[in-house]
């Protein structure tokens, strides 16, 4: 019986350690780091046609045949994507359908 209690305590301790490690990882992801990663993804998407095609297939493929498919594909149009300091700004509301 003592072994069973020890096993439960050990399991709870491991869960606690895993939870603390996950919280620490989340805390290290700053908004600035997220912005930088997003900007790098945007640049890769616009500079590498094969990568863009792959992402469209993965992200928009499940929407094919729905009313959302065309909007999803259009979101990958790099000609109309903001650049520089304005790349994070939302589009004007009249452009949203």
PLY file of the C-alpha trace (Angstrom):
ply
format ascii 1.0
element vertex 97
property float x
property float y
property float z
element edge 96
property int vertex1
property int vertex2
end_header
0.00 0.00 0.00
2.89 2.34 0.77
4.26 1.74 -2.74
0.96 2.82 -4.29
0.94 6.03 -2.25
4.53 6.74 -3.22
3.70 6.20 -6.89
0.81 8.64 -6.68
2.99 11.26 -5.00
5.71 10.76 -7.60
3.18 11.13 -10.43
1.79 14.33 -8.90
5.30 15.73 -8.47
6.10 15.03 -12.12
2.89 16.71 -13.23
3.80 19.76 -11.14
7.28 19.96 -12.67
5.88 19.64 -16.19
3.34 22.39 -15.50
6.02 24.72 -14.17
8.22 24.09 -17.21
5.31 24.84 -19.56
4.52 28.09 -17.70
8.15 29.14 -17.93
8.20 28.46 -21.69
5.03 30.52 -22.20
6.46 33.37 -20.15
9.60 33.47 -22.32
7.53 34.07 -25.46
7.35 37.84 -25.47
5.12 39.91 -27.75
8.28 41.19 -29.45
9.46 37.63 -30.15
6.01 36.78 -31.51
6.06 39.87 -33.75
9.49 38.95 -35.09
8.42 35.35 -35.80
5.28 36.59 -37.56
7.27 39.00 -39.70
9.73 36.24 -40.65
6.83 33.94 -41.61
5.29 36.72 -43.72
8.59 37.32 -45.51
9.11 33.61 -46.16
5.57 33.29 -47.46
6.04 36.18 -49.88
9.57 35.35 -51.04
9.25 31.60 -51.52
6.47 30.59 -53.96
6.79 26.88 -53.10
6.39 27.62 -49.39
3.39 29.88 -50.13
1.76 27.18 -52.27
2.32 24.62 -49.52
0.80 26.92 -46.86
-2.22 27.70 -49.06
-2.81 23.97 -49.51
-2.52 23.32 -45.77
-4.48 26.33 -44.52
-7.05 26.82 -47.28
-7.41 23.27 -48.62
-9.93 22.20 -45.95
-12.04 25.24 -46.88
-12.25 24.36 -50.58
-15.82 24.51 -51.77
-16.88 26.81 -48.94
-17.54 30.53 -48.98
-14.28 31.09 -47.08
-11.87 29.49 -49.56
-11.37 32.53 -51.83
-10.77 34.83 -48.86
-8.25 32.39 -47.44
-6.30 32.22 -50.70
-6.50 36.02 -51.06
-4.90 36.40 -47.63
-1.70 35.02 -49.20
-1.58 37.77 -51.86
1.73 39.46 -51.09
1.15 42.34 -53.50
-1.46 43.77 -51.17
0.24 42.91 -47.88
1.43 45.86 -45.78
5.18 46.13 -45.37
7.62 47.72 -42.96
6.23 49.26 -39.79
2.63 49.00 -41.06
2.61 45.26 -41.73
0.71 44.50 -38.48
-2.08 47.01 -39.02
-5.53 45.62 -39.74
-7.03 46.46 -43.10
-9.74 49.13 -43.29
-13.14 47.72 -42.41
-14.56 48.38 -45.87
-12.14 45.81 -47.35
-13.46 43.03 -45.13
-16.28 40.99 -46.62
0 1
1 2
2 3
3 4
4 5
5 6
6 7
7 8
8 9
9 10
10 11
11 12
12 13
13 14
14 15
15 16
16 17
17 18
18 19
19 20
20 21
21 22
22 23
23 24
24 25
25 26
26 27
27 28
28 29
29 30
30 31
31 32
32 33
33 34
34 35
35 36
36 37
37 38
38 39
39 40
40 41
41 42
42 43
43 44
44 45
45 46
46 47
47 48
48 49
49 50
50 51
51 52
52 53
53 54
54 55
55 56
56 57
57 58
58 59
59 60
60 61
61 62
62 63
63 64
64 65
65 66
66 67
67 68
68 69
69 70
70 71
71 72
72 73
73 74
74 75
75 76
76 77
77 78
78 79
79 80
80 81
81 82
82 83
83 84
84 85
85 86
86 87
87 88
88 89
89 90
90 91
91 92
92 93
93 94
94 95
95 96
